[in-house]
Amino acid sequence: MTAMPTRHPAVWIAVAVLCVPIAAATAQSPDASLKSPTWPPPPAADVKARAFAWLDAQKPSNDIQAAADALWSTLPDEPAGAELLERLAGTFALVDRHAAGLVELCSQPKREPLLPKQKWLTEEKTPPLMADNLRLLYGRWLAHQALYDESLEQLSGLKPGEVVAPAMLLFYQGVVHHRLLQKKPATAAIEQLLSGTDSSPRRYVAVARLMQYDLAGLKDDTLDHIARRMNDIRRRLDLGRAGKRVRKVEDGVIKSLDKLIKKIEEQQRQCAGGGGGENIRSSRPANDSRIMGGKGRGEVVKRNVGSHSGWGDLPPKQREEALQQIGRDFPAHYRDIIEQYFRRLAAGEREQGLGAGN
């Protein structure tokens, strides 16, 4: 078996494929182990029939009817789920002003700091055909804008049989849970997607497998896990989020760092208690990822890393001591990640007049 690439950089690069235009996703996976899905996508003819049945119920004008005919006349013979979803959404937009506004919003990058609530999507009077599929359209767009919490709000509760693009739904559910480090639901969505590779776009299958591999090696309270949560905090601060959700993640990072430092101190004590061999030096340099012992007594000064999210309030001397402690026992790039985190979080706390939203 060939070696897999370094875990999370490979996944981040692969997930960047999400920004490729949807037309690039029409090719189906050539995998030799193709599987028929337990969530078969609906036939294009059925989707078109349902779209026009909805339109007829709205009693459209001749102009709107002609626009709908033109919209569906360009549908390929074997359309992908994304093409069906976009034409269905376009049909809704011809008649419904809320749908038209949402389709317009999802056709361009995010421009405003605050997004409209779109409460109408969950109102009882909104037909399920419209609500479910436009929630998927909106959730996909939100994921592209790195608004993962908002995307999850739209995608949660949706099932493959309720939308015209089930592979897309499962893929973006997997992506959003993965980026929020929600291992169990991410794995479930990915496994369901991979249960039907012959009905999934090639890039969905490729990225899903990378995410699956990545999640299998993700362990709580490791430096990898801590670094990802720090990146999530940075993402939220970049989006202007400085409220309860951010503070909750910050508190979790602090607790994990406390555990790591205590673990390091305990390992140093154990190494020091081993005695003997302190004048023997290895002719090989230490492996960068291996925790090394030393010839000292293993007595470590307790670091006051705080019990709240105020990393910006930590005195510079104590902060540097904590960084040096981590830098001595772990690869250098982890020290850089943590140092950047301190700087960004300190800057964020100085500007916390942004409100208490996310």
C-alpha positions as CSV (number, residue, x, y, z in Angstrom):
1,M,0.0,0.0,0.0
2,T,1.4,3.4,-0.9
3,A,2.0,5.9,1.9
4,M,-0.7,8.4,2.5
5,P,0.1,12.1,2.4
6,T,0.5,14.1,5.6
7,R,-2.9,14.1,7.2
8,H,-4.6,17.4,7.6
9,P,-2.7,19.5,4.9
10,A,-3.8,16.9,2.3
11,V,-7.4,17.2,3.5
12,W,-7.4,21.0,3.5
13,I,-6.0,21.0,-0.1
14,A,-8.6,18.5,-1.2
15,V,-11.4,20.4,0.5
16,A,-10.3,23.5,-1.5
17,V,-11.6,21.6,-4.5
18,L,-15.0,22.6,-3.3
19,C,-14.4,26.1,-4.8
20,V,-14.2,24.6,-8.3
21,P,-17.3,25.3,-10.4
22,I,-20.0,22.7,-10.1
23,A,-19.7,21.8,-13.7
24,A,-16.4,20.1,-12.9
25,A,-18.2,17.6,-10.7
26,T,-20.3,16.0,-13.3
27,A,-18.0,13.2,-14.0
28,Q,-18.8,10.0,-12.0
29,S,-16.2,8.0,-10.1
30,P,-14.4,5.3,-12.1
31,D,-13.6,3.3,-9.0
32,A,-13.5,-0.4,-9.7
33,S,-15.4,-1.1,-6.4
34,L,-18.5,1.0,-7.4
35,K,-21.5,0.5,-5.1
36,S,-25.1,1.2,-5.7
37,P,-26.5,3.6,-3.1
38,T,-29.1,2.9,-0.6
39,W,-30.2,6.5,-1.4
40,P,-30.9,6.3,-5.2
41,P,-31.0,9.8,-6.8
42,P,-34.3,10.7,-8.3
43,P,-34.6,10.4,-12.2
44,A,-34.3,13.8,-13.9
45,A,-37.7,13.3,-15.5
46,D,-39.3,13.0,-12.1
47,V,-37.6,16.1,-10.8
48,K,-38.7,18.1,-13.8
49,A,-42.3,16.8,-13.5
50,R,-42.4,17.9,-9.8
51,A,-41.0,21.3,-10.7
52,F,-43.6,22.0,-13.3
53,A,-46.4,20.6,-11.1
54,W,-45.4,23.1,-8.4
55,L,-45.2,25.9,-11.1
56,D,-48.7,25.0,-12.5
57,A,-50.1,25.4,-9.0
58,Q,-48.8,28.9,-8.8
59,K,-50.8,29.8,-12.0
60,P,-47.8,31.4,-13.8
61,S,-48.0,34.0,-16.5
62,N,-47.1,33.1,-20.1
63,D,-43.7,34.9,-19.6
64,I,-42.9,32.9,-16.5
65,Q,-44.0,29.6,-18.1
66,A,-41.7,30.4,-21.1
67,A,-38.8,31.2,-18.8
68,A,-39.3,27.8,-17.0
69,D,-39.4,26.0,-20.3
70,A,-36.2,27.6,-21.4
71,L,-34.5,26.9,-18.0
72,W,-35.2,23.1,-18.3
73,S,-34.6,22.8,-22.0
74,T,-30.9,23.1,-21.5
75,L,-30.7,20.2,-19.0
76,P,-28.2,17.5,-20.1
77,D,-29.4,14.0,-21.0
78,E,-27.7,12.6,-17.8
79,P,-27.7,15.6,-15.4
80,A,-25.8,15.6,-12.1
81,G,-27.6,16.3,-8.9
82,A,-26.2,19.8,-8.8
83,E,-27.7,20.6,-12.2
84,L,-31.1,19.4,-11.1
85,L,-30.9,21.3,-7.8
86,E,-30.0,24.6,-9.6
87,R,-32.8,24.3,-12.1
88,L,-35.3,23.4,-9.4
89,A,-34.2,26.4,-7.4
90,G,-34.4,28.6,-10.5
91,T,-37.9,27.5,-11.1
92,F,-38.9,28.5,-7.5
93,A,-37.1,31.9,-8.1
94,L,-39.3,32.6,-11.1
95,V,-42.4,32.9,-8.8
96,D,-41.4,33.2,-5.2
97,R,-39.6,36.4,-4.1
98,H,-37.9,34.7,-1.1
99,A,-36.5,32.0,-3.3
100,A,-35.4,34.6,-5.8
101,G,-33.5,36.5,-3.1
102,L,-31.8,33.3,-1.8
103,V,-30.8,32.1,-5.3
104,E,-29.3,35.6,-5.9
105,L,-27.4,35.4,-2.6
106,C,-26.0,32.0,-3.4
107,S,-24.8,33.1,-6.9
108,Q,-22.1,35.3,-5.5
109,P,-19.5,35.5,-2.7
110,K,-20.5,36.8,0.7
111,R,-20.5,40.6,0.9
112,E,-22.4,41.6,4.0
113,P,-21.1,40.7,7.5
114,L,-24.7,39.8,8.6
115,L,-26.8,37.3,6.6
116,P,-30.6,37.4,6.4
117,K,-32.2,34.9,8.7
118,Q,-34.1,33.0,6.0
119,K,-36.7,31.9,8.6
120,W,-39.2,31.2,5.8
121,L,-37.3,28.1,5.0
122,T,-38.5,26.4,8.1
123,E,-42.1,27.8,8.2
124,E,-44.9,25.2,7.8
125,K,-46.4,27.1,4.8
126,T,-43.2,26.6,2.8
127,P,-43.7,23.4,0.7
128,P,-41.2,20.7,1.6
129,L,-40.0,20.4,-2.0
130,M,-38.9,24.1,-1.9
131,A,-37.8,24.2,1.7
132,D,-35.6,21.0,1.7
133,N,-33.9,21.7,-1.6
134,L,-33.3,25.4,-1.0
135,R,-31.8,24.6,2.5
136,L,-29.4,22.3,0.7
137,L,-28.5,25.1,-1.9
138,Y,-28.0,27.6,1.0
139,G,-26.1,25.1,3.1
140,R,-23.7,24.4,0.3
141,W,-23.1,28.1,-0.3
142,L,-22.5,28.8,3.4
143,A,-19.9,26.0,3.5
144,H,-18.1,27.6,0.6
145,Q,-18.0,30.8,2.7
146,A,-16.4,28.9,5.7
147,L,-19.6,29.6,7.7
148,Y,-19.8,26.0,9.0
149,D,-22.1,26.6,12.0
150,E,-24.6,28.3,9.8
151,S,-24.3,25.7,7.1
152,L,-24.9,22.9,9.7
153,E,-28.1,24.7,10.8
154,Q,-29.4,24.4,7.2
155,L,-28.2,20.8,6.5
156,S,-29.1,19.3,9.9
157,G,-32.1,17.0,9.7
158,L,-32.2,16.8,5.9
159,K,-32.2,13.2,4.5
160,P,-31.1,12.0,1.1
161,G,-34.6,11.0,0.1
162,E,-35.8,14.6,0.7
163,V,-33.6,16.4,-1.9
164,V,-32.9,16.0,-5.6
165,A,-29.1,15.9,-5.0
166,P,-28.6,13.3,-2.2
167,A,-24.8,12.8,-2.8
168,M,-24.3,16.6,-2.5
169,L,-26.2,16.6,0.8
170,L,-24.2,13.8,2.3
171,F,-20.9,15.3,1.1
172,Y,-21.5,18.7,2.6
173,Q,-22.8,17.2,5.8
174,G,-19.5,15.3,6.0
175,V,-17.5,18.4,5.2
176,V,-19.2,20.6,7.8
177,H,-19.0,18.1,10.6
178,H,-15.4,17.4,9.7
179,R,-14.4,21.1,9.8
180,L,-16.2,21.5,13.1
181,L,-14.3,18.4,14.4
182,Q,-17.5,16.5,15.0
183,K,-16.1,13.0,14.4
184,K,-19.1,10.8,14.8
185,P,-21.6,12.6,12.6
186,A,-18.9,13.3,10.0
187,T,-18.0,9.6,9.8
188,A,-21.7,8.6,9.5
189,A,-22.3,11.0,6.6
190,I,-19.1,10.0,4.8
191,E,-19.8,6.3,5.1
192,Q,-23.3,6.8,3.8
193,L,-21.9,8.8,0.8
194,L,-19.3,6.1,0.1
195,S,-22.0,3.4,0.2
196,G,-23.1,4.7,-3.2
197,T,-20.0,5.6,-5.2
198,D,-21.5,4.9,-8.6
199,S,-24.0,7.7,-8.0
200,S,-21.5,10.2,-6.5
201,P,-19.3,12.8,-8.4
202,R,-15.7,11.8,-8.5
203,R,-14.4,14.6,-6.4
204,Y,-16.9,13.9,-3.7
205,V,-15.7,10.3,-3.4
206,A,-12.0,11.4,-3.5
207,V,-12.4,14.0,-0.8
208,A,-14.7,11.9,1.3
209,R,-12.0,9.1,1.5
210,L,-9.4,11.6,2.5
211,M,-11.7,12.9,5.3
212,Q,-12.4,9.4,6.4
213,Y,-8.7,8.6,6.7
214,D,-8.1,11.9,8.5
215,L,-10.9,11.3,11.0
216,A,-9.7,7.8,11.7
217,G,-6.4,9.2,13.1
218,L,-7.9,12.2,15.0
219,K,-7.6,11.9,18.7
220,D,-8.9,14.2,21.4
221,D,-6.4,16.5,23.3
222,T,-3.5,15.8,20.9
223,L,-1.5,18.7,19.5
224,D,-3.1,18.0,16.1
225,H,-6.5,18.3,17.7
226,I,-5.6,21.4,19.6
227,A,-4.1,23.1,16.5
228,R,-7.3,22.5,14.6
229,R,-9.4,24.0,17.3
230,M,-7.0,27.0,17.3
231,N,-7.5,27.3,13.5
232,D,-11.3,27.2,14.1
233,I,-11.0,30.0,16.6
234,R,-9.0,32.1,14.1
235,R,-11.6,31.4,11.4
236,R,-14.4,32.6,13.7
237,L,-12.5,35.7,14.7
238,D,-11.7,36.5,11.1
239,L,-15.5,36.3,10.5
240,G,-16.1,38.8,13.3
241,R,-17.4,36.1,15.7
242,A,-16.3,36.7,19.3
243,G,-19.2,35.4,21.4
244,K,-20.2,32.3,23.3
245,R,-19.2,29.7,20.7
246,V,-15.7,31.1,20.4
247,R,-15.2,31.3,24.1
248,K,-16.4,27.7,24.5
249,V,-13.8,26.5,22.0
250,E,-11.1,28.7,23.7
251,D,-11.9,27.2,27.1
252,G,-11.6,23.7,25.6
253,V,-8.2,24.6,24.1
254,I,-6.9,25.9,27.4
255,K,-8.0,22.7,29.2
256,S,-6.3,20.6,26.5
257,L,-3.1,22.6,26.8
258,D,-3.2,22.2,30.6
259,K,-3.5,18.4,30.2
260,L,-0.5,18.4,27.7
261,I,1.7,20.4,30.0
262,K,0.8,18.1,33.0
263,K,1.6,15.1,30.9
264,I,4.9,16.5,29.9
265,E,5.8,17.2,33.5
266,E,4.8,13.7,34.5
267,Q,6.9,12.2,31.7
268,Q,9.9,14.3,32.8
269,R,9.6,13.1,36.4
270,Q,9.4,9.5,35.2
271,C,12.5,9.9,33.0
272,A,14.4,11.5,35.8
273,G,13.4,8.7,38.3
274,G,14.9,6.1,36.0
275,G,18.4,7.1,37.1
276,G,21.5,5.6,35.4
277,G,22.9,6.2,31.9
278,E,23.0,9.9,32.2
279,N,26.5,10.2,30.7
280,I,25.6,8.2,27.6
281,R,24.9,10.2,24.5
282,S,23.3,8.9,21.4
283,S,25.1,9.3,18.1
284,R,21.7,9.8,16.3
285,P,19.8,13.0,16.5
286,A,16.4,12.8,18.2
287,N,13.3,12.2,16.2
288,D,11.5,15.5,15.9
289,S,8.2,14.0,17.1
290,R,9.6,11.9,20.0
291,I,9.4,13.1,23.6
292,M,12.9,12.9,25.0
293,G,14.0,12.5,28.6
294,G,16.8,14.5,30.2
295,K,19.4,14.2,32.9
296,G,17.8,16.8,35.2
297,R,15.8,16.0,38.2
298,G,12.5,16.5,36.4
299,E,11.4,19.4,38.6
300,V,9.2,21.7,36.5
301,V,7.9,25.1,37.5
302,K,4.1,25.1,37.3
303,R,2.9,27.4,34.5
304,N,-0.1,29.6,35.1
305,V,-1.8,29.2,31.8
306,G,-5.1,30.5,33.1
307,S,-8.5,29.0,33.7
308,H,-10.4,31.2,31.3
309,S,-10.2,32.4,27.7
310,G,-8.0,35.4,28.5
311,W,-4.8,34.3,26.8
312,G,-4.2,37.9,25.9
313,D,-4.0,38.8,29.7
314,L,-1.2,36.2,30.3
315,P,2.0,38.1,31.2
316,P,4.5,38.0,28.3
317,K,7.2,36.3,30.5
318,Q,4.8,33.5,31.5
319,R,3.5,33.1,28.0
320,E,7.0,32.8,26.6
321,E,7.9,30.2,29.3
322,A,4.8,28.1,28.3
323,L,5.8,28.3,24.7
324,Q,9.4,27.3,25.4
325,Q,8.1,24.3,27.5
326,I,6.1,23.1,24.5
327,G,8.8,23.9,22.1
328,R,11.3,21.7,23.9
329,D,9.2,18.7,23.8
330,F,7.4,18.9,20.5
331,P,8.2,19.7,16.8
332,A,8.9,23.3,16.1
333,H,5.9,23.9,13.9
334,Y,3.6,23.3,16.8
335,R,5.3,26.1,18.8
336,D,4.7,28.4,15.8
337,I,1.0,27.4,15.7
338,I,0.5,28.1,19.4
339,E,2.5,31.4,19.2
340,Q,0.3,32.6,16.3
341,Y,-2.7,31.6,18.3
342,F,-1.7,33.7,21.2
343,R,-1.1,36.7,19.0
344,R,-4.4,36.4,17.1
345,L,-6.5,35.7,20.2
346,A,-4.9,38.6,22.1
347,A,-5.7,40.9,19.2
348,G,-9.2,39.5,19.1
349,E,-9.8,40.1,22.8
350,R,-8.7,43.8,22.4
351,E,-11.4,44.2,19.7
352,Q,-14.2,42.4,21.4
353,G,-16.7,45.1,20.8
354,L,-18.0,43.0,18.0
355,G,-21.0,41.5,20.0
356,A,-21.9,38.2,21.5
357,G,-23.2,36.3,18.5
358,N,-21.2,33.2,17.5
